[in-house]
Amino acid sequence: MRIAMVLIIMLFVTSASAQSEFYNIDRNHTFPHFAIDHMGISTLWGRFDLTTGRILIDRENSNGYIEVEISAVSVNTGLEKRDKQLRSPDFLNVMEYPDIKYKSRNVIFDGRYKAKVEGDLTLLGITKSVNLDVNRIRCGVNPVTKQDVCGFEAAAEIKRSDFGNTFAYPNVGDNIKLWFQVEAIKEVR
């Protein structure tokens, strides 16, 4: 189950302007999730517990950029034996490829709170184009920390075979659904 993003998650820019704001992904509030078919009988759900990255938001030009790194070692399905197999060369091969990376190339806004992100996902040493549907963008002040934060929700679907993994197919499906709930804290300059 090659997951990415790694994935994920999203926002935007090709160049920085005077109104650009940088946000660092809050790894305590960011957990990429995945789902994959198991033997045509059930759905296996999991997540990655460690995600880092940086997001640039350029409000003046309505664009931005995102660069995300997900620790493949942090895969968590709630069962350690299964997680060990997912970390093995059968699936994520974390000894050789410890990180899953995503970099945006373009952002297309759909109003103020939604966007489509075109980007590249690197998984198992293979880079492929993967687009994210960002269905929620919200920014504000965290009432506890008083820090400026932004939250994003995005989704995508990939085929693990596109990244060179077909182990246990068809018992383990090829299509992987991805969801990204991200919080990011504004950098203070």
NORRALIN-V104897 format. One record per residue. N is the residue number from 1. RES is the residue in three letters. PHI is phi in whole degrees, -180 to 180 (none if undefined). PSI is psi in degrees with one decimal (NA if undefined). Layout:
# NORRALIN-V104897
n res phi psi
N RES PHI PSI
N RES PHI PSI
This chain:
# NORRALIN-V104897
n res phi psi
1 MET none 91.1
2 ARG -85 114.1
3 ILE -115 162.1
4 ALA -145 178.9
5 MET 76 177.9
6 VAL -82 22.9
7 LEU -64 -76.8
8 ILE -117 151.3
9 ILE 141 176.4
10 MET -150 148.5
11 LEU 152 165.8
12 PHE -151 128.5
13 VAL 169 151.8
14 THR -103 -26.0
15 SER -147 151.3
16 ALA -93 139.5
17 SER -114 -178.0
18 ALA -63 -24.6
19 GLN -94 8.8
20 SER -67 140.3
21 GLU -127 132.0
22 PHE -100 138.2
23 TYR -128 138.0
24 ASN -101 132.1
25 ILE -62 130.0
26 ASP -85 105.1
27 ARG -69 -12.2
28 ASN -84 -10.6
29 HIS -133 24.5
30 THR -133 121.0
31 PHE -143 99.3
32 PRO -64 134.3
33 HIS -114 156.9
34 PHE -143 158.9
35 ALA -142 139.4
36 ILE -146 146.4
37 ASP -67 138.0
38 HIS -120 106.1
39 MET 60 20.4
40 GLY 70 7.6
41 ILE -109 -40.9
42 SER -143 176.8
43 THR -115 128.3
44 LEU -90 127.9
45 TRP -111 147.1
46 GLY -160 178.1
47 ARG -151 171.0
48 PHE -114 131.4
49 ASP -91 -7.8
50 LEU -136 110.7
51 THR -131 134.7
52 THR -130 165.4
53 GLY 160 -179.4
54 ARG -139 139.8
55 ILE -124 135.9
56 LEU -113 127.0
57 ILE -117 124.5
58 ASP -112 91.2
59 ARG -65 -35.4
60 GLU -62 -39.5
61 ASN -105 6.3
62 SER 51 49.6
63 ASN -149 -172.9
64 GLY 179 -166.4
65 TYR -155 150.4
66 ILE -139 142.4
67 GLU -135 121.4
68 VAL -128 142.7
69 GLU -130 125.1
70 ILE -112 130.9
71 SER -77 112.1
72 ALA -63 -29.6
73 VAL -62 -25.2
74 SER -84 10.9
75 VAL -57 137.8
76 ASN -145 113.2
77 THR -111 1.7
78 GLY 90 0.1
79 LEU -135 110.1
80 GLU -59 -39.4
81 LYS -60 -43.9
82 ARG -68 -40.3
83 ASP -62 -37.5
84 LYS -63 -41.1
85 GLN -67 -38.2
86 LEU -64 -30.7
87 ARG -78 -15.9
88 SER -74 170.9
89 PRO -59 -16.8
90 ASP -62 -32.9
91 PHE -128 -86.5
92 LEU -85 -18.5
93 ASN 47 57.7
94 VAL -68 -20.9
95 MET -66 -38.0
96 GLU -92 -32.0
97 TYR -131 78.0
98 PRO -71 -17.1
99 ASP -128 149.9
100 ILE -111 131.1
101 LYS -126 146.3
102 TYR -136 133.5
103 LYS -133 130.1
104 SER -78 153.8
105 ARG -115 -30.9
106 ASN -159 148.8
107 VAL -129 133.0
108 ILE -121 112.0
109 PHE -79 142.8
110 ASP -120 81.3
111 GLY 81 -159.9
112 ARG -86 -26.9
113 TYR -115 6.0
114 LYS -136 156.8
115 ALA -161 163.2
116 LYS -116 132.0
117 VAL -114 125.2
118 GLU -98 128.6
119 GLY -160 -174.6
120 ASP -122 131.1
121 LEU -108 129.5
122 THR -112 119.3
123 LEU -141 130.9
124 LEU 56 33.2
125 GLY 78 4.9
126 ILE -113 132.4
127 THR -109 127.8
128 LYS -134 154.1
129 SER -72 127.6
130 VAL -138 126.5
131 ASN -100 143.3
132 LEU -110 137.3
133 ASP -97 108.9
134 VAL -90 110.5
135 ASN -101 2.3
136 ARG -159 129.0
137 ILE -134 120.5
138 ARG -137 136.6
139 CYS -129 151.9
140 GLY -180 -164.0
141 VAL -107 128.5
142 ASN -68 121.7
143 PRO -67 -19.4
144 VAL -88 -52.0
145 THR -89 -15.0
146 LYS 65 18.2
147 GLN -92 148.9
148 ASP -73 130.1
149 VAL -136 156.9
150 CYS -130 145.1
151 GLY -121 145.3
152 PHE -137 143.0
153 GLU -126 129.0
154 ALA -141 160.9
155 ALA -143 154.3
156 ALA -158 170.1
157 GLU -139 135.7
158 ILE -130 165.5
159 LYS -108 127.1
160 ARG -67 -27.5
161 SER -64 -27.9
162 ASP -63 -21.8
163 PHE -108 19.8
164 GLY 83 13.9
165 ASN -116 120.9
166 THR -131 13.8
167 PHE -55 132.7
168 ALA 66 14.1
169 TYR -74 135.7
170 PRO -94 -0.7
171 ASN -60 -35.1
172 VAL -108 122.4
173 GLY -60 168.4
174 ASP -94 -37.8
175 ASN -80 130.3
176 ILE -120 123.1
177 LYS -90 136.6
178 LEU -123 140.3
179 TRP -133 140.6
180 PHE -129 119.1
181 GLN -110 118.0
182 VAL -127 136.0
183 GLU -119 141.2
184 ALA -137 142.1
185 ILE -105 131.4
186 LYS -66 135.0
187 GLU -73 137.6
188 VAL -96 124.7
189 ARG -110 NA
